């Protein structure tokens, strides 16, 4: 990386603001069509955030360009072992735009979410990562996450056209303690 590239990276990273998603942000989460098929998933996640069951974070530049996102399920309707609303939370939909990767934004966004969960009294956080995504696995391991169990990665969602899509992405459930006495 050249000095000019490093300075440009430092500038956008310093300008990036991490904040909770507003309803007006929902179209921007589709990243110019790349994630339109998740429109209903994002709407449901936003409704869970309104009910206090989730937190939706974005990293954005002052003019509104979304650089990354990270959602946290605080309380699951179906699996309290993953997110029970008091002690355990679950991270999902964590992504950084490709052109802003490897510049510290993902690390900053993840740390932000973990610190917020710690302030809220949560003791641990988990997430799923695709088994084939070795870069992401190393990223999480460097940040204190451990492989807890294999997961089938099978799930379904209703896309923006109302069609049910089925996903199979074998992976790992990884977790981390947020308790200061266990770090």
Phi, psi and omega in degrees: 000132179284165178298320179297317178297319180297317179295319178297318179296315180299323181294309181293326180293320178292330181277340183294135179247132174262127182209166177284149180291136172258165180301325179293343179280343188306315178299324181292337178292345179280354175049063177052038175100345182296330182235027178302325181297345177264010184309312181288327176298314179296319179297318178294320178297320179296319178296321176298323179294323177296330179273001179081014180263353183207161172234132179241115182251144171229152169251124185221153174278161183306329180275004173103353181295124178284126178258331182193169180210154177206124180252145179234122173272116180275321181219120179274144174281341188240338185218088181290345174291336180269314182214106187256000177087353182227313188244327186240135178231165184227126179269137175209172179053040180267117178207152175235137178306139184307321183288351179246009179282158177065026178239006178100351183293315179300315178300315180295316181295317179296315179299319179302311182295317179297317179296320178297317178297319177300316178297330180277358177092007178288143183261333182210160179222146176225170180200168174246140177226139180298136181303326182281349184270075183297326178299316180292320179300314178296320178304310181292319180298321177294342179256018172092007178277148179234149176288124182261318183192151172288150176231148180289333182071021180270126176202164181227154176209160177264122183281183184295342179261004180086008178272139178276124178251139178250135181239137173230110182221084182306142183199201179236142164271124179243149182216164182211140173280138176256354181286129182301324182285349180252001181278000000 
